[in-house]
Amino acid sequence: MLGGHLIEVRHDDPDSVAKDARTLVLDLIHEFGGPLSGHLSEHGQNAFDATRKQLIRFLRPS
């Protein structure tokens, strides 16, 4: 889901092409959530949010 959204943003936003992948991902997600999907059930969105939190911890080490 995040990969598809990332491709869509890169296609639709000419400024995003100049950004590296790490910066673009961090721009799309943040510690409080996002992106939301209309295609996921509540359980699916909760699973995605858990994965997103782990990805943020990996990309932004303390």
FENHU-V489258 format. One line per field, one symbol per residue. burial: + if it has 9 or more other C-alpha atoms within 8 Angstrom, else -. Layout:
burial->???
This chain:
burial->-----+--++-----+-------+++-+++--+-----------+---+--++--++-----
